[in-house]
Amino acid sequence: MLMKSQAVEIERRDNKEGNKNKYIAEKVAKNVFMASALIAVISLLLIIGFVFYKGLTPFLFKGYSFTEFIMGSDWVPSADKFGISSMVAASILATIGALLIGVPVGILTAVFIAEVAPKKLAKIISPAVELLAGIPSVLYGVFGLAVIVPAIQNVFNLPKGQSLFAVIIVLAVMMLPTIISVSETAIKAVPQAFKEGSLALGASKIETIFKVVLPAAKSGILAAVVLGVGRALGETMAVILVAGNSPVMPTSIMDSVRPLTTNIALEMGYAFGTHQEMLFATGVVLFTFILILNIVLNKLSNKAVD
């Protein structure tokens, strides 16, 4: 009886010690997760704070007009002229053009992989799309410079092929992997019962895809578009190689352009003083564009869910 009592006491002590160790381990894990989250948030706040501080300094402390900065068309740092309207227009036009090409192609490709293609073919196309996403952006730019730019130059009989049109094509290709991958995941997440119900009511497979599957997956598809737009707005290296980098207001799709990201990348290496601060201000404008775009598309995504 005494032996049994001692064994019970030992087991109870071990359980208590085990529970204590488990509690300590859970608390440590919780603190590690909290620290990781704080590092991410603090890093974001520091980056935003630094960029906004540097970018707003000319307007808050040096008397420059933010309206003239946004609306002005002349970018001549040596003459103290800082107008980015042409770059804003180039970024917006390039993004819209890339969306007009990339979104339909990306969504239709995702539909083909998820719903139409035989499994063997889908297993080939899907990894190929993922591989496309892994290609460094500078290689897209080199491809555009070596293939797309000469093609535009020859087809349209231009002095040079570096143009807004070349930027649109390169960005459309670059956003395809993101749109295809996310849209494919959203389409595959649609419950099978939705498709079966549509087919049972007499709808064809194509009608089911466009009238049932895509509307059910529109929240995920909108998320894919958001990520694709972010890729297009933020791309730099590939755009530098095919844009022509002329800081003038584009009047034609065949004109050379200089988007916001390209302007920062080209001049930040040697800029100083007010010139450098104006480049940070360009970054503030770019950040604001992306923020507004994310807010709008997130609102649309929430409406799609509702």
N, C-alpha and C positions, 0 to 999 in steps of 0.2 A: 504493500500500500504506500509506504514511504517512497519507494523507488518510482512508483507511478506518479506520485505528487511532485517529485523532483523533475521528472521528465516533462510533466505539464508546465511546470514553472519555467524550465529551460526553453520549451517551445514558445511560451508566451513572451519570454524575453527576446527570443530571436525574431518573432513576428513584430514586436515593438521596434526593435532595432532596424528590421527590414523596412517597416513603414516609415521610420525616421529617415533612412537613407533615400527611400523613394521620394519623400517630400523634399529633401535637399536637392535631389537630382532634378525634380520638376521645377523647383524654384530657380535653380541655376539655368535651366533651359529657358524658362520664361524671361529671365533677365537678359540672356543672350539674344533672344528674339527681339526683345524691347530695344536693346542696344543697336541691333542691326537696323531696325525700323527708324530709330532716331538718327543714325548715321546717314541714312538715305534722305530723310527729311531735312536734316541740318545742311547736308551737302547741297540740296536743291535751293534752300533758302540763301545760303552763302553765294551761290552762283548768281541767282536772281538779284540779290542785293548788290553784288559787285558790279554786274552789268548795268543795272539801272542807275547806280550811283555815278559810274563813269559816263554813261550815256546821257544822263540828264544834267550833268554839271555845266555844259555850255549854255543851256537854256535857263538854268536857275541862278548861275553866278557870273556868267560872262556876257549876258545881254543878247544872245542870239535868239532869233524868232523860230519857234518850233513850227509855226505855220509855213514860213518860208523854207524851212528844211524839208517839210513834207511836200509842199506844192512847187518848190523851185525845180527847174529843169537843168541847171548848170552845176556840174561837179568839177570844180577847178580848185583843189586845195591850195595851190601856190598863190591864187588870187583871193583866197579866203571866201570862196563861193562853195556852199555845200547844199545842193538840192538833189533830192533822191526820187522825184516823181517818176522819172524815166525808169529807174530801177524797180520801183514799186509796180509800175505798169508791166515791166518785163516779167517779174516774178508771178504776178497774178495771171497774165496771159499764158505764160508757160505752164502754170499749174492747171488752169482751165483746159488748155489744149491737151495736156497729158491725160487729164481725167476723161475727156471726151473720147480718147482712143483707148486708154488703159482699162477703164471701168467696164465697158461692155465686153471687151475681149477677155478680161480677167474673170468676170462673172460667168460668161458662157463657157469658158474653159473649166471653171470649177464645176459647173453643171454637168459638163461632159464627163469629167473624171468621176464625180460622185454618183451620177444617175444613168448615164448613157453608155459609157465605154465598157467593154468586157473587162473582167477583173485582171486578166493578164496584161492588157494594154494599159489599164489604169495604174498597175504596179510599175510600169515603165515610165509613164508620163509624170506621175506624182514625185518620184525621186529626182527626175530631171528638173522639175520646177523648184524643188528644194535646193538643188545644185545651183540653179540660176540665182537664187537668193544669196548664195555664199560667194559669188564672184565679187571681188573688190570693185568699188565704184570707179576707181581710176581706169580699170580695164574696160568698163563700159564707155568711158570717155575716149580711150584709145581706139576702140572699135568704131565709135561714132566719127572720130577724126579721120580714120583710115577708110571707112566704107560709106557711112551716111553722108558726110560732108562732101566728098567728091561726087557722089551720086546726085545730090541736090544741085551741085554746081553744074554738072553736065546736063541733067534733065531740064533745068530751068534756064540754062545758058547765063549763069551769073559770074561776076568777077571772082567771087569766093562763096563757098557753101556754108561757112560758119554763120548761123542765123538762128532766129527764134524757132523756125521750123525744125531745125536740127535738134535744138534743145527739147522741143516737145516730143519728138520721136524717142530720143534717148531716155527722157524721164518716163514716158509711157512704158517702155520696155523695163525700166528699173522698178516701177511700182507693180508690175505684173505678179512677181512671186508672192508679195505680201497679200495682194487682193485675192489671188487664187487660193493660197493656203488657208487663209482665215475664212473665206467664203465656202470653201470645200468642207471645212469643219462645221460651219453653221448649217450647211445643207444636210450633212450626214446626221446632224443632231435632231432633225425633224422626225417626230415619232412615225414609225411605220404604219400605225393605224390611220394617220391622215391620208397617206398614199392609198392604202387599201380601200378606205371609204370612198375616195374619189373615183378609183377604178371601178368599184362596185356600182357606182351610180352611172357608169357608162362613159366616163371621160377617158380620152386617150392618154397615153403616157406623156406626150408633150404637153397636153392641156393640164394634166396633173402637175407637171413640173412648174409651169408658168402661172397657174392659177391657185395652186395649193402649196407646193414646196417652197417656192421663192418668197411668197408673202409670209409664210411661217418663219422663214429664216432671215427676214429683212433686218432684224436687229443686228445679227452677226455680220450681215453683208455691209450694213452701214459702218460698223466698227472696222471692217476691212478697208472701206473707202477712207475713213479717218486716218488710218495708219498709212495708206497709200499717199494721201495728200501730204501728210507729215514728211514722208520720204521725198516727195517732189519739192516741197518748199525748202527743205533743209539740205538738199544735195548741193555739193560744191565742186568737187574735183572733176567729175564728168562734165559738168556744165562749163567750167572754165575752158575746157578743150574744144567745145563745139559752139560756144555762144558768140565768139568774136570780140566780146568784152568792150563794146563801144557804149559809153555812158550817154546816149542820146535817146530821145523818145522814139520808140518804134512806130512807124507808120504803115509797115507791111510785115507780113509773116516772114518775109525773106530778109529783113533787116538784121544787122548785128545788134546784139543786146548785152546788157550787163545786169543780171539779177542781183538782189540784195546780198545773197551769200557770196557770190563771186566778188563783189566789190570789197567785202571784208577780207576775204582770203588774199586778194591781189595786193592790197595796200597795207595791211596790218603789220607786215614784216618790217617796214621802214618808217611807218607813221609815228609821229610824236606830238605832244601838246594837243592843241585844239583838233588837229586832223585825226589823231588817234581817238579822241573823245567822240568825234562825229561818227567814226566807224563803230564805236560802242553804241551810239545812238541808233545807227542802222540796225544793230543787233536787237535793240529794244523794240524797234518797229517790227522786225521779223518775229520776235518772241510774241508780241501782241497779236500779230496776225494768226499765229499758230494757236494761241490761247483762245481767241475769239472763235476760230474754226472748230476747235475741240468742244467748246461750250455749245455752239449751235448744233453740231452733229450729235453730241451726247443728248441734247434735248430731243432731237429727232429720233434717236435710238430709244429713248424712254417712251416716247409717244408710240413707237412701233411695238414696244413690249405691251403697253396698255391696250 
